[in-house]
Amino acid sequence: MRTSWVPTASSAQSPRRASARLSDLLARGPVVLDGAMGTELDARGVDTHHALWSALALTAAPEAVLAVHADYLEAGARVITTNTYQATLPALIRAGHDAEGAREIIAAGVRLAGEAARRFEADHPGAQVLVAGGLGPYGAYLADGSEYTGAYRLESLDTPGFRDVHLPRIEVLVGEGVDLFALETLPRLDEARALVAMVADLAPEAECWVSFQVRPDGAHLADGTPLAEAIGWAEGEGAVVAVGINCVAPDVVGRALPVLRAATMKPLVAYPNAGDIYDPRAKTWRAGEGGVELAALAPSWIASGVRLVGGCCRTRPAQIRELAAAVGA
């Protein structure tokens, strides 16, 4: 069936080109990322209990997505990520959209973030906002929690199914003018290699950051690959301007930082979740111990080389506001 989504006035604007590059901003000091999209949509009464997760809101509640982006910018974020982590062509087709409609929905993720950035910059002369095209892992498409293990149900990352998930989304993001990409929650090094190669092929001048999903020891990717090996690979990739970890408990960041710093001189990335524990089968969270500590921990992360810092699942604008104040960004 053809999607019933109709572009809003805000989402139909022409692509927005950033006035700066991430590498330029990082050279000046710490840069604050946004926080969770799905958590904030849930808090606003938007349904995310679906295989599409927060991407469902691109059709069901686009104005809510725009408002979440805007709230993170007001809280101090200067890089916002498109709501496309779980928005892939096969997933959208599986949900009932045709291919043309699925591509338009992915494009809407860019347009909504771009509109939020335009409005913020108009209201805050001199502010510079970057929009990163969000690329979640293959496990997000599977919607079975395997982004936290890397145990994908496929024979090889070279199979057409893998490219069918990632490549069309990258094509749409590039077509919409995105020249910065967030390759995030990656549990496997081979997937990171493939994604960076696809981005570089379609957008040779684009920059990206790569953030891995790691085990609680802070020394291994979710699939068991040594973190030092993964970071060593990123050190040699010109398109990768920052590298690190995301969607781990805040205390894991401290354990991973020595490994990260020893393996690369590039700016580091850290945007942990709130420390709650996710059950991939029930698709629910339960409270962890200690609560959100981002603002308290972030200054020590900055001292250890983190330059791109924010929040992931279960973090909200209030935490990003505190974080921005704590790191002086």
Contacts in CASP RR format, 6 or more apart in sequence:
PFRMAT RR
TARGET T0000
AUTHOR 0000-0000-0000
METHOD contacts of the structure
MODEL  1
MRTSWVPTASSAQSPRRASARLSDLLARGPVVLDGAMGTELDARGVDTHH
ALWSALALTAAPEAVLAVHADYLEAGARVITTNTYQATLPALIRAGHDAE
GAREIIAAGVRLAGEAARRFEADHPGAQVLVAGGLGPYGAYLADGSEYTG
AYRLESLDTPGFRDVHLPRIEVLVGEGVDLFALETLPRLDEARALVAMVA
DLAPEAECWVSFQVRPDGAHLADGTPLAEAIGWAEGEGAVVAVGINCVAP
DVVGRALPVLRAATMKPLVAYPNAGDIYDPRAKTWRAGEGGVELAALAPS
WIASGVRLVGGCCRTRPAQIRELAAAVGA
1 96 0 8 1.000
1 97 0 8 1.000
1 98 0 8 1.000
2 97 0 8 1.000
2 98 0 8 1.000
2 100 0 8 1.000
2 101 0 8 1.000
3 59 0 8 1.000
3 96 0 8 1.000
3 97 0 8 1.000
3 98 0 8 1.000
3 101 0 8 1.000
3 102 0 8 1.000
3 104 0 8 1.000
3 105 0 8 1.000
4 59 0 8 1.000
5 58 0 8 1.000
5 59 0 8 1.000
5 62 0 8 1.000
5 101 0 8 1.000
5 104 0 8 1.000
5 105 0 8 1.000
5 108 0 8 1.000
7 104 0 8 1.000
7 108 0 8 1.000
7 111 0 8 1.000
8 62 0 8 1.000
8 63 0 8 1.000
10 62 0 8 1.000
10 63 0 8 1.000
10 66 0 8 1.000
10 111 0 8 1.000
10 112 0 8 1.000
10 115 0 8 1.000
11 62 0 8 1.000
11 66 0 8 1.000
11 108 0 8 1.000
11 109 0 8 1.000
11 111 0 8 1.000
11 112 0 8 1.000
11 115 0 8 1.000
12 111 0 8 1.000
13 111 0 8 1.000
13 114 0 8 1.000
13 115 0 8 1.000
13 118 0 8 1.000
15 110 0 8 1.000
15 111 0 8 1.000
15 175 0 8 1.000
15 176 0 8 1.000
15 177 0 8 1.000
15 178 0 8 1.000
16 114 0 8 1.000
16 115 0 8 1.000
16 117 0 8 1.000
16 118 0 8 1.000
16 131 0 8 1.000
16 177 0 8 1.000
17 177 0 8 1.000
17 179 0 8 1.000
18 128 0 8 1.000
18 129 0 8 1.000
18 130 0 8 1.000
18 131 0 8 1.000
18 179 0 8 1.000
18 180 0 8 1.000
19 128 0 8 1.000
20 128 0 8 1.000
20 130 0 8 1.000
21 130 0 8 1.000
21 179 0 8 1.000
21 180 0 8 1.000
21 207 0 8 1.000
22 31 0 8 1.000
22 79 0 8 1.000
22 130 0 8 1.000
22 132 0 8 1.000
22 180 0 8 1.000
22 207 0 8 1.000
22 209 0 8 1.000
22 241 0 8 1.000
22 242 0 8 1.000
22 308 0 8 1.000
23 207 0 8 1.000
23 241 0 8 1.000
25 31 0 8 1.000
25 78 0 8 1.000
25 79 0 8 1.000
25 128 0 8 1.000
25 130 0 8 1.000
26 241 0 8 1.000
26 242 0 8 1.000
26 267 0 8 1.000
26 307 0 8 1.000
26 308 0 8 1.000
29 307 0 8 1.000
29 329 0 8 1.000
30 302 0 8 1.000
30 306 0 8 1.000
30 307 0 8 1.000
30 308 0 8 1.000
30 309 0 8 1.000
30 327 0 8 1.000
30 328 0 8 1.000
30 329 0 8 1.000
31 78 0 8 1.000
31 79 0 8 1.000
31 307 0 8 1.000
31 308 0 8 1.000
31 309 0 8 1.000
31 329 0 8 1.000
32 76 0 8 1.000
32 77 0 8 1.000
32 78 0 8 1.000
32 79 0 8 1.000
32 309 0 8 1.000
32 310 0 8 1.000
32 320 0 8 1.000
32 323 0 8 1.000
32 324 0 8 1.000
32 327 0 8 1.000
32 329 0 8 1.000
33 77 0 8 1.000
33 79 0 8 1.000
33 80 0 8 1.000
33 81 0 8 1.000
33 271 0 8 1.000
33 308 0 8 1.000
33 309 0 8 1.000
33 310 0 8 1.000
33 311 0 8 1.000
33 320 0 8 1.000
34 69 0 8 1.000
34 72 0 8 1.000
34 73 0 8 1.000
34 77 0 8 1.000
34 79 0 8 1.000
34 80 0 8 1.000
34 81 0 8 1.000
34 310 0 8 1.000
34 311 0 8 1.000
34 320 0 8 1.000
35 72 0 8 1.000
35 77 0 8 1.000
35 271 0 8 1.000
35 310 0 8 1.000
35 311 0 8 1.000
35 312 0 8 1.000
35 315 0 8 1.000
35 316 0 8 1.000
35 317 0 8 1.000
35 319 0 8 1.000
35 320 0 8 1.000
36 273 0 8 1.000
36 311 0 8 1.000
36 312 0 8 1.000
36 313 0 8 1.000
36 314 0 8 1.000
36 315 0 8 1.000
36 316 0 8 1.000
37 54 0 8 1.000
37 65 0 8 1.000
37 68 0 8 1.000
37 81 0 8 1.000
37 83 0 8 1.000
37 85 0 8 1.000
38 48 0 8 1.000
38 53 0 8 1.000
38 54 0 8 1.000
38 57 0 8 1.000
38 313 0 8 1.000
39 313 0 8 1.000
39 314 0 8 1.000
39 315 0 8 1.000
39 316 0 8 1.000
40 68 0 8 1.000
40 71 0 8 1.000
40 316 0 8 1.000
40 317 0 8 1.000
41 48 0 8 1.000
41 54 0 8 1.000
41 57 0 8 1.000
41 61 0 8 1.000
41 64 0 8 1.000
41 65 0 8 1.000
41 68 0 8 1.000
42 48 0 8 1.000
43 316 0 8 1.000
44 61 0 8 1.000
44 64 0 8 1.000
44 67 0 8 1.000
44 68 0 8 1.000
46 57 0 8 1.000
46 60 0 8 1.000
46 61 0 8 1.000
46 64 0 8 1.000
47 56 0 8 1.000
47 60 0 8 1.000
48 54 0 8 1.000
48 56 0 8 1.000
48 57 0 8 1.000
49 283 0 8 1.000
50 56 0 8 1.000
50 95 0 8 1.000
51 86 0 8 1.000
51 91 0 8 1.000
51 94 0 8 1.000
51 95 0 8 1.000
51 143 0 8 1.000
52 86 0 8 1.000
52 87 0 8 1.000
52 91 0 8 1.000
52 92 0 8 1.000
52 95 0 8 1.000
53 85 0 8 1.000
53 86 0 8 1.000
53 140 0 8 1.000
53 143 0 8 1.000
54 83 0 8 1.000
54 85 0 8 1.000
54 86 0 8 1.000
55 83 0 8 1.000
55 84 0 8 1.000
55 85 0 8 1.000
55 86 0 8 1.000
55 87 0 8 1.000
55 91 0 8 1.000
55 92 0 8 1.000
55 105 0 8 1.000
56 95 0 8 1.000
57 64 0 8 1.000
57 65 0 8 1.000
57 83 0 8 1.000
58 65 0 8 1.000
58 83 0 8 1.000
58 87 0 8 1.000
58 105 0 8 1.000
58 106 0 8 1.000
58 108 0 8 1.000
58 109 0 8 1.000
58 112 0 8 1.000
59 105 0 8 1.000
62 108 0 8 1.000
62 112 0 8 1.000
65 83 0 8 1.000
65 109 0 8 1.000
65 112 0 8 1.000
66 112 0 8 1.000
66 115 0 8 1.000
66 116 0 8 1.000
69 80 0 8 1.000
69 112 0 8 1.000
69 113 0 8 1.000
69 114 0 8 1.000
69 116 0 8 1.000
69 117 0 8 1.000
70 116 0 8 1.000
70 119 0 8 1.000
70 120 0 8 1.000
71 317 0 8 1.000
72 80 0 8 1.000
72 317 0 8 1.000
72 320 0 8 1.000
73 80 0 8 1.000
73 116 0 8 1.000
73 117 0 8 1.000
73 120 0 8 1.000
73 129 0 8 1.000
74 120 0 8 1.000
74 317 0 8 1.000
75 317 0 8 1.000
75 318 0 8 1.000
75 320 0 8 1.000
75 321 0 8 1.000
75 324 0 8 1.000
76 320 0 8 1.000
76 321 0 8 1.000
76 324 0 8 1.000
76 329 0 8 1.000
77 310 0 8 1.000
77 320 0 8 1.000
77 324 0 8 1.000
78 127 0 8 1.000
78 128 0 8 1.000
78 129 0 8 1.000
78 130 0 8 1.000
78 329 0 8 1.000
79 129 0 8 1.000
79 130 0 8 1.000
79 131 0 8 1.000
79 132 0 8 1.000
79 180 0 8 1.000
79 308 0 8 1.000
80 113 0 8 1.000
80 116 0 8 1.000
80 117 0 8 1.000
80 129 0 8 1.000
80 130 0 8 1.000
80 131 0 8 1.000
80 132 0 8 1.000
81 113 0 8 1.000
81 131 0 8 1.000
81 132 0 8 1.000
81 133 0 8 1.000
81 134 0 8 1.000
81 182 0 8 1.000
81 184 0 8 1.000
82 109 0 8 1.000
82 110 0 8 1.000
82 112 0 8 1.000
82 113 0 8 1.000
82 131 0 8 1.000
82 132 0 8 1.000
82 133 0 8 1.000
82 134 0 8 1.000
82 173 0 8 1.000
82 178 0 8 1.000
83 109 0 8 1.000
83 112 0 8 1.000
83 113 0 8 1.000
84 106 0 8 1.000
84 109 0 8 1.000
84 110 0 8 1.000
84 133 0 8 1.000
84 134 0 8 1.000
84 135 0 8 1.000
84 136 0 8 1.000
84 169 0 8 1.000
84 173 0 8 1.000
85 134 0 8 1.000
85 135 0 8 1.000
85 136 0 8 1.000
85 140 0 8 1.000
85 184 0 8 1.000
85 185 0 8 1.000
86 136 0 8 1.000
86 140 0 8 1.000
86 141 0 8 1.000
86 143 0 8 1.000
87 105 0 8 1.000
87 106 0 8 1.000
87 109 0 8 1.000
87 169 0 8 1.000
88 106 0 8 1.000
88 140 0 8 1.000
88 141 0 8 1.000
88 165 0 8 1.000
88 166 0 8 1.000
88 168 0 8 1.000
88 169 0 8 1.000
89 99 0 8 1.000
89 102 0 8 1.000
89 103 0 8 1.000
89 106 0 8 1.000
89 164 0 8 1.000
89 165 0 8 1.000
89 168 0 8 1.000
89 169 0 8 1.000
90 141 0 8 1.000
90 161 0 8 1.000
90 164 0 8 1.000
90 165 0 8 1.000
91 141 0 8 1.000
91 143 0 8 1.000
91 165 0 8 1.000
92 101 0 8 1.000
92 102 0 8 1.000
92 105 0 8 1.000
92 106 0 8 1.000
93 99 0 8 1.000
93 102 0 8 1.000
97 105 0 8 1.000
103 168 0 8 1.000
103 172 0 8 1.000
106 168 0 8 1.000
106 169 0 8 1.000
106 172 0 8 1.000
106 173 0 8 1.000
107 172 0 8 1.000
107 176 0 8 1.000
110 131 0 8 1.000
110 133 0 8 1.000
110 172 0 8 1.000
110 173 0 8 1.000
110 176 0 8 1.000
110 177 0 8 1.000
110 178 0 8 1.000
111 176 0 8 1.000
113 131 0 8 1.000
113 133 0 8 1.000
114 131 0 8 1.000
117 129 0 8 1.000
117 130 0 8 1.000
117 131 0 8 1.000
120 127 0 8 1.000
120 129 0 8 1.000
121 127 0 8 1.000
121 128 0 8 1.000
121 129 0 8 1.000
130 180 0 8 1.000
131 178 0 8 1.000
131 180 0 8 1.000
132 178 0 8 1.000
132 180 0 8 1.000
132 181 0 8 1.000
132 182 0 8 1.000
132 209 0 8 1.000
133 173 0 8 1.000
133 178 0 8 1.000
133 180 0 8 1.000
133 181 0 8 1.000
133 182 0 8 1.000
134 173 0 8 1.000
134 181 0 8 1.000
134 182 0 8 1.000
134 183 0 8 1.000
134 184 0 8 1.000
135 166 0 8 1.000
135 169 0 8 1.000
135 170 0 8 1.000
135 173 0 8 1.000
135 181 0 8 1.000
135 182 0 8 1.000
135 183 0 8 1.000
135 184 0 8 1.000
135 195 0 8 1.000
135 199 0 8 1.000
136 147 0 8 1.000
136 183 0 8 1.000
136 184 0 8 1.000
136 185 0 8 1.000
136 186 0 8 1.000
137 147 0 8 1.000
137 150 0 8 1.000
137 184 0 8 1.000
137 185 0 8 1.000
137 186 0 8 1.000
137 187 0 8 1.000
137 188 0 8 1.000
137 191 0 8 1.000
137 213 0 8 1.000
138 146 0 8 1.000
138 147 0 8 1.000
138 152 0 8 1.000
138 154 0 8 1.000
138 157 0 8 1.000
138 162 0 8 1.000
138 165 0 8 1.000
138 166 0 8 1.000
138 191 0 8 1.000
139 145 0 8 1.000
139 146 0 8 1.000
139 147 0 8 1.000
139 150 0 8 1.000
139 152 0 8 1.000
139 187 0 8 1.000
140 147 0 8 1.000
140 185 0 8 1.000
141 165 0 8 1.000
142 152 0 8 1.000
142 153 0 8 1.000
144 153 0 8 1.000
144 280 0 8 1.000
145 278 0 8 1.000
145 280 0 8 1.000
146 152 0 8 1.000
146 153 0 8 1.000
146 187 0 8 1.000
146 280 0 8 1.000
147 185 0 8 1.000
147 186 0 8 1.000
147 187 0 8 1.000
147 213 0 8 1.000
147 222 0 8 1.000
148 187 0 8 1.000
148 213 0 8 1.000
148 222 0 8 1.000
148 278 0 8 1.000
148 280 0 8 1.000
149 187 0 8 1.000
149 222 0 8 1.000
149 223 0 8 1.000
150 187 0 8 1.000
150 188 0 8 1.000
150 213 0 8 1.000
150 222 0 8 1.000
150 223 0 8 1.000
151 223 0 8 1.000
152 188 0 8 1.000
154 161 0 8 1.000
154 162 0 8 1.000
156 162 0 8 1.000
157 188 0 8 1.000
157 190 0 8 1.000
157 191 0 8 1.000
157 194 0 8 1.000
162 191 0 8 1.000
162 194 0 8 1.000
163 198 0 8 1.000
166 194 0 8 1.000
166 195 0 8 1.000
166 198 0 8 1.000
167 198 0 8 1.000
170 181 0 8 1.000
170 198 0 8 1.000
170 199 0 8 1.000
170 202 0 8 1.000
170 203 0 8 1.000
171 202 0 8 1.000
173 181 0 8 1.000
174 202 0 8 1.000
174 203 0 8 1.000
174 206 0 8 1.000
178 203 0 8 1.000
178 206 0 8 1.000
179 203 0 8 1.000
179 205 0 8 1.000
179 206 0 8 1.000
179 207 0 8 1.000
180 206 0 8 1.000
180 207 0 8 1.000
180 208 0 8 1.000
181 199 0 8 1.000
181 206 0 8 1.000
181 207 0 8 1.000
181 208 0 8 1.000
181 209 0 8 1.000
182 208 0 8 1.000
182 209 0 8 1.000
182 211 0 8 1.000
183 192 0 8 1.000
183 195 0 8 1.000
183 196 0 8 1.000
183 199 0 8 1.000
183 208 0 8 1.000
183 209 0 8 1.000
183 210 0 8 1.000
183 211 0 8 1.000
184 210 0 8 1.000
184 211 0 8 1.000
184 246 0 8 1.000
184 247 0 8 1.000
185 211 0 8 1.000
185 212 0 8 1.000
185 213 0 8 1.000
185 246 0 8 1.000
185 247 0 8 1.000
185 312 0 8 1.000
186 192 0 8 1.000
186 195 0 8 1.000
186 210 0 8 1.000
186 211 0 8 1.000
186 212 0 8 1.000
186 213 0 8 1.000
186 221 0 8 1.000
187 212 0 8 1.000
187 213 0 8 1.000
187 221 0 8 1.000
187 222 0 8 1.000
187 223 0 8 1.000
188 221 0 8 1.000
188 222 0 8 1.000
188 223 0 8 1.000
188 225 0 8 1.000
189 221 0 8 1.000
189 225 0 8 1.000
189 229 0 8 1.000
189 230 0 8 1.000
189 233 0 8 1.000
192 210 0 8 1.000
192 212 0 8 1.000
192 230 0 8 1.000
192 233 0 8 1.000
192 234 0 8 1.000
193 233 0 8 1.000
195 210 0 8 1.000
196 208 0 8 1.000
196 210 0 8 1.000
196 237 0 8 1.000
196 239 0 8 1.000
196 240 0 8 1.000
199 206 0 8 1.000
199 208 0 8 1.000
199 239 0 8 1.000
200 206 0 8 1.000
200 239 0 8 1.000
206 239 0 8 1.000
207 239 0 8 1.000
207 241 0 8 1.000
208 239 0 8 1.000
208 240 0 8 1.000
208 241 0 8 1.000
209 240 0 8 1.000
209 241 0 8 1.000
209 242 0 8 1.000
209 243 0 8 1.000
209 244 0 8 1.000
209 269 0 8 1.000
209 308 0 8 1.000
210 234 0 8 1.000
210 240 0 8 1.000
210 242 0 8 1.000
210 243 0 8 1.000
210 244 0 8 1.000
210 269 0 8 1.000
211 243 0 8 1.000
211 244 0 8 1.000
211 245 0 8 1.000
211 246 0 8 1.000
211 269 0 8 1.000
211 271 0 8 1.000
212 221 0 8 1.000
212 222 0 8 1.000
212 227 0 8 1.000
212 230 0 8 1.000
212 244 0 8 1.000
212 245 0 8 1.000
212 246 0 8 1.000
213 221 0 8 1.000
213 222 0 8 1.000
213 245 0 8 1.000
213 246 0 8 1.000
213 247 0 8 1.000
213 248 0 8 1.000
214 220 0 8 1.000
214 221 0 8 1.000
214 222 0 8 1.000
214 227 0 8 1.000
214 245 0 8 1.000
214 248 0 8 1.000
214 252 0 8 1.000
214 256 0 8 1.000
215 221 0 8 1.000
215 222 0 8 1.000
215 224 0 8 1.000
216 248 0 8 1.000
216 249 0 8 1.000
216 252 0 8 1.000
216 255 0 8 1.000
217 255 0 8 1.000
218 227 0 8 1.000
218 245 0 8 1.000
218 248 0 8 1.000
218 252 0 8 1.000
218 254 0 8 1.000
218 255 0 8 1.000
218 256 0 8 1.000
218 259 0 8 1.000
219 226 0 8 1.000
219 227 0 8 1.000
219 228 0 8 1.000
219 255 0 8 1.000
219 256 0 8 1.000
219 259 0 8 1.000
220 226 0 8 1.000
220 227 0 8 1.000
221 227 0 8 1.000
221 230 0 8 1.000
227 245 0 8 1.000
227 256 0 8 1.000
227 259 0 8 1.000
227 260 0 8 1.000
227 263 0 8 1.000
228 259 0 8 1.000
228 262 0 8 1.000
228 263 0 8 1.000
231 243 0 8 1.000
231 244 0 8 1.000
231 259 0 8 1.000
231 260 0 8 1.000
231 263 0 8 1.000
231 264 0 8 1.000
232 263 0 8 1.000
232 264 0 8 1.000
234 240 0 8 1.000
234 243 0 8 1.000
234 264 0 8 1.000
234 266 0 8 1.000
235 243 0 8 1.000
235 263 0 8 1.000
235 264 0 8 1.000
235 265 0 8 1.000
235 266 0 8 1.000
240 266 0 8 1.000
241 266 0 8 1.000
241 267 0 8 1.000
242 266 0 8 1.000
242 267 0 8 1.000
242 268 0 8 1.000
242 269 0 8 1.000
242 307 0 8 1.000
242 308 0 8 1.000
243 260 0 8 1.000
243 264 0 8 1.000
243 266 0 8 1.000
243 268 0 8 1.000
243 269 0 8 1.000
244 256 0 8 1.000
244 260 0 8 1.000
244 268 0 8 1.000
244 269 0 8 1.000
244 270 0 8 1.000
245 252 0 8 1.000
245 253 0 8 1.000
245 256 0 8 1.000
245 260 0 8 1.000
245 269 0 8 1.000
245 270 0 8 1.000
245 272 0 8 1.000
246 269 0 8 1.000
246 270 0 8 1.000
246 271 0 8 1.000
246 272 0 8 1.000
246 311 0 8 1.000
246 312 0 8 1.000
247 271 0 8 1.000
247 272 0 8 1.000
247 273 0 8 1.000
247 312 0 8 1.000
247 313 0 8 1.000
248 256 0 8 1.000
248 272 0 8 1.000
248 273 0 8 1.000
249 272 0 8 1.000
249 273 0 8 1.000
249 275 0 8 1.000
249 288 0 8 1.000
250 272 0 8 1.000
250 273 0 8 1.000
250 274 0 8 1.000
250 275 0 8 1.000
250 292 0 8 1.000
250 293 0 8 1.000
250 294 0 8 1.000
250 297 0 8 1.000
251 293 0 8 1.000
251 297 0 8 1.000
252 272 0 8 1.000
253 270 0 8 1.000
253 272 0 8 1.000
253 297 0 8 1.000
253 301 0 8 1.000
253 306 0 8 1.000
254 297 0 8 1.000
254 300 0 8 1.000
254 301 0 8 1.000
254 304 0 8 1.000
257 268 0 8 1.000
257 270 0 8 1.000
257 301 0 8 1.000
257 304 0 8 1.000
257 305 0 8 1.000
257 306 0 8 1.000
258 304 0 8 1.000
260 268 0 8 1.000
261 268 0 8 1.000
261 304 0 8 1.000
261 305 0 8 1.000
267 305 0 8 1.000
267 306 0 8 1.000
267 307 0 8 1.000
267 308 0 8 1.000
268 301 0 8 1.000
268 304 0 8 1.000
268 305 0 8 1.000
268 306 0 8 1.000
268 307 0 8 1.000
268 308 0 8 1.000
269 306 0 8 1.000
269 307 0 8 1.000
269 308 0 8 1.000
269 309 0 8 1.000
270 301 0 8 1.000
270 306 0 8 1.000
270 308 0 8 1.000
270 309 0 8 1.000
270 310 0 8 1.000
271 308 0 8 1.000
271 309 0 8 1.000
271 310 0 8 1.000
271 311 0 8 1.000
271 312 0 8 1.000
272 294 0 8 1.000
272 311 0 8 1.000
272 312 0 8 1.000
273 311 0 8 1.000
273 312 0 8 1.000
273 313 0 8 1.000
273 314 0 8 1.000
273 315 0 8 1.000
274 291 0 8 1.000
274 292 0 8 1.000
274 294 0 8 1.000
274 311 0 8 1.000
274 313 0 8 1.000
274 314 0 8 1.000
274 315 0 8 1.000
274 319 0 8 1.000
275 288 0 8 1.000
275 290 0 8 1.000
275 291 0 8 1.000
275 292 0 8 1.000
275 314 0 8 1.000
276 285 0 8 1.000
276 286 0 8 1.000
276 287 0 8 1.000
276 288 0 8 1.000
276 291 0 8 1.000
276 313 0 8 1.000
276 314 0 8 1.000
277 285 0 8 1.000
277 286 0 8 1.000
277 287 0 8 1.000
277 288 0 8 1.000
278 284 0 8 1.000
278 285 0 8 1.000
278 313 0 8 1.000
279 285 0 8 1.000
279 286 0 8 1.000
285 313 0 8 1.000
285 314 0 8 1.000
292 314 0 8 1.000
292 315 0 8 1.000
292 319 0 8 1.000
294 310 0 8 1.000
294 311 0 8 1.000
294 315 0 8 1.000
294 319 0 8 1.000
294 322 0 8 1.000
294 323 0 8 1.000
294 326 0 8 1.000
295 319 0 8 1.000
295 322 0 8 1.000
295 323 0 8 1.000
295 325 0 8 1.000
295 326 0 8 1.000
296 326 0 8 1.000
298 306 0 8 1.000
298 309 0 8 1.000
298 323 0 8 1.000
298 326 0 8 1.000
298 327 0 8 1.000
299 326 0 8 1.000
299 327 0 8 1.000
301 309 0 8 1.000
302 309 0 8 1.000
302 327 0 8 1.000
309 323 0 8 1.000
309 327 0 8 1.000
309 329 0 8 1.000
310 320 0 8 1.000
310 323 0 8 1.000
311 319 0 8 1.000
311 320 0 8 1.000
311 323 0 8 1.000
END
